Amino acid sequence: MAEALRTSVAAAYLRALRPHQWLKNLLLFLPALAGHEYGERTLVPVLVAFASFSFGASSMYVLNDWIDLPHDRAHPEKRHRPFAAGIIPANHAIILFLFLASISVSLAFTLPRLFILTLAGYFCLAVAYSFYLKRKLMIDVVALAALYGFRVIAGSAVTAIILSQWLVAFCFFIFLSLALMKRTTEIILLPASNEDTLKGRSYRRADLPILDALTVASGFVGVLVLALYINSPDVKTLYQTPDLLWGICVVLVYWLGRAFFLTGRGEMRQDPVIFAATDRNSLFCGIVIIAIYIAAI
């Protein structure tokens, strides 16, 4: 009995770190993939950076859960989180936050200085988001998109690969669409009671039409940026058959469109990134995109 209890508590601590969210840190590899840099000198530092960002992101999730305790306890799904459910004492959150952050920073100091500065910028924005920005209309989703973007910038910083303006623009609009999709999902899943406002946020049920429009517009602007890139002179220096990249646009239009429909139906019950990593159709789309990318090189 005691052994089972210890196991369940250990599992709760692991859940509090949200290791499934580390999937987002795969974005650190994006600059290397976009620049076709696959050597050991590139991939090894990126792997260390991935570990640093993973512990750093987990520390911020712990801090955010601690700050959001009152709201999470009133939420139909978030109340099952380890801190909100009382499985882990709330006062352990700060200790866990400091422990994880220290591991993240220690790993960062083995990497280039620019990566350390990027990680520091990520921490500053994440703390500002947790304490203040997430309660501000539209600023919160721009901040979320920027937090995604910091991962791409970190991948550039650790590899010394200069980010193209095309990649920056594409990432911003796609990440903004995902952040808006997340807010839309949270509003749709509000309990069917008198609650009209998302607790701890600045969105109301009446905002859904605008959120839907912004979500769709941002996603397809991202695809448009990719289409313009395919027609630019830059692409011909990196790809032997760049016309094949049009297939990626087609797949993205399908994936985004499907995600928009599922969100509107209330079937997107989690973070869009985690949905993409667990949904069979999304995984197939990812495989097709990788295959097109390889064929175009």
Summary of the structure (lengths in Angstrom):
residues: 297
radius of gyration: 19.9
end to end distance: 56.8
largest distance: 66.1
contacts: 926
relative contact order: 0.10
helix: 77%
strand: 1%
